[in-house]
Amino acid sequence: MLTIALPKGRIAQDTLKIFEKVFKKPFVFDDKKLILETGGFKFLLVRSQDIPAYVLHQAADIGVVGLDVLEEQDADLTRLLDLGIGRCRVCIGMPKNKEFDFSLPEIKIATKMENIARKYFSQKAVAVKVIKLYGSIELAPLVGLADAIVDIVETGSTMEQNGLKIVETISNSSAHLVCNKNSFVSKKDEILALYSSIKEAIS
């Protein structure tokens, strides 16, 4: 049996729809249940940020997780397939009445994606002070906590509503199918069969 970790929310539903298309049967979690066993698979509902840990430590053989989370955590997992769902961007946002100045001696960035932010600004040879926040990130530049933010953007409406503008896109993200390296050896045939079926279903 393959164990597959899915992120809670919309991506989980979209992933289960792909499985329904592949296996022509319903895959539905009962209300508030976190484990679904059906059709030779065990699905786990997990917080998005925790998926790499579940797969890395082999609590799950496979996971579905956003590329932004993979890049932020830099987990040692095998990336099998871009599922093309959960599309979003990692962007720099700042107040509409200000311009981004890369020549500042130090730029203060508020974000929950510290590693992505540090890597991006180091590539630009810009000194950056990263302030780790866990929510309401758009507030930070409005009250002087930071010059700008690095955050996930789907439509841009949240930034817009809070008086911010997108000044640069760092990267594009979508949900990826990833695999534990040991599982890929011990369950190679099952994993490759699933990979081929999903690839065909989404192409």
Order of alpha helices (4+ residues) and beta strands (2+ residues): beta-alpha-beta-beta-alpha-beta-alpha-beta-beta-beta-alpha-beta-beta-alpha-beta-beta-alpha-alpha
